[in-house]
Every structure is written in C-alpha cells, then in structure tokens.
C-alpha cells in the first residue's frame, strides 16, 4: 500500500468523523443525553480530528504528518498532504 493511498484513507476517515459528529449532535439535541454526548463523545471525536486538546497526539493530522515524514525518507512525498493538514488546522 503506497503512502498516497494511506493518506486518502485517513482523509476519508476524517470526513466520516465530521459526519458522525453532526449525526450525534442532531440525534441528541434537546434530549437528556445532549450534555453527555457533548462532553464525552463529541469532544473525543473533535480531539481525534485535531480540534480538541492541542497536546493530544491521537489526531488524524499527526498520522498523516507521520506518513509524510516516512515518505520524505523514501523520497516519495505526496504533494497534497500539506494542503490537507492546513485545512484541518483551520
């Protein structure tokens, strides 16, 4: 499996996590579970996306960056992963 394909899979996971956040927010809005979902489930998902704790290194962006560093060592750096990382930092 080449690095660009791995990065594409991580981008797809990122998009699906964003979708999951929206679904969970909609499903729990106005319910007794809304506060719980926001405090635990949704905040954890945001953290995985890199939008939570800045000291948390379980972020998809960190995985992509690590793959890019591996690629640099092999002189096969994909061109678009830096653009994706900038998108996630917004």
Secondary structure, DSSP 8 states (H G I E B T S, - for coil): --HHHHHHHHHHHHHHHHHHHHHHHHHHTTSTTHHHIIIIIIHHHHHHHTSS-TT----HHHHHHHHHHHHHHTT---SSHHHHHHHHT-
